[in-house]
Amino acid sequence: MLSHHHSANAWQEFWENAHDSNRETPVFWGHGSHDGTVTYPVQAVGVALLQRHAGVAVTHRSYPMQHSSCNEEIGDLRRWLEAVLA
């Protein structure tokens, strides 16, 4: 639970000090559901804080992997970037 608390405070501090234009920047957050480095519940806390506290548009996806990336995630990121930059 300490890691969740620490993560929540870090995100809150980051967005409280962010420039207003950064609050309008959409975020893609891909995460491994088996990640042992940054646990999956930490993603949920970070996403919730960005969405609720900062009003940031977050697209979040989980993938059956550890602390890594996979072709499915890269494809999702590519499609997300294409949509955001269109």
N, C-alpha and C positions, 0 to 999 in steps of 0.2 A: 504494500500500500504506500510505502514511502516513495517509491519511484513514481507512482501516479501523482502524488502530491507535488513532488519536485517538478514533474513534467508540466502539470497544470500551472504552477507558478511561473515557470519559464515562458510558456506560451502567453500567459496573461501579461507579463512584463514586456515581452517582445512587442505585442500588438498595442499596448498602451502607449509605447514610445515610437510606434511606426508613423511615418508620414502619411497623411490622409490619402495621397494617391496610391500608396501601397495597399490600402484597405480595399481598393477597387480591383486589385490584381487577383484573378482567379487562380486557384491552386489545384494541382493534381497530386493526390497522395496515394501511391501504391504501396502495399505492405504485405509481407509474408505472414500468413496465418500461423506458421510454425517458427517464427523468428524468435530466437532465444537472446538476441542482443538488445533489440528494442521490442519488448513484448507486445503482442497484439492488443491487449487492453490499453496500452499507452497510446496507440493510434486512435482508439475510440475517444479518449480524453482530449487529445490534440484536435481531432476533427470537430468535436463538440464545442470546444473553446473557440476555434476559428469561426465556426458557423454562428454560434449563439452570442458569444461575447463580442466578437469583432465584426460580425456580419459579412464575413468573407465567403465567397462562393467556392465551396470545396467539392471536388469530385473525388471520391475515395473508392478504391477497389482493393480487395484482398485476393491473394493468390496462394495456392498450396505450396509454399516454399519457405525456406529459412531466410536469413538476412542476405538477400541476393536480388537478382532480377531474372525474369524469364521472358520468352518470346511473346507470350500473351500480354504481359505487362507493357512491353515495348510497343506492341501493336495498339493497345489501349491508349498509351501516352501519345503515339503518333496521331491517332484519330482525334484525341482531345485537343492536341495542338493545332491540327488542321481546322477544327471547329472554332477554337478561340481566336485564331489568327485570320479567319475568313472575313 
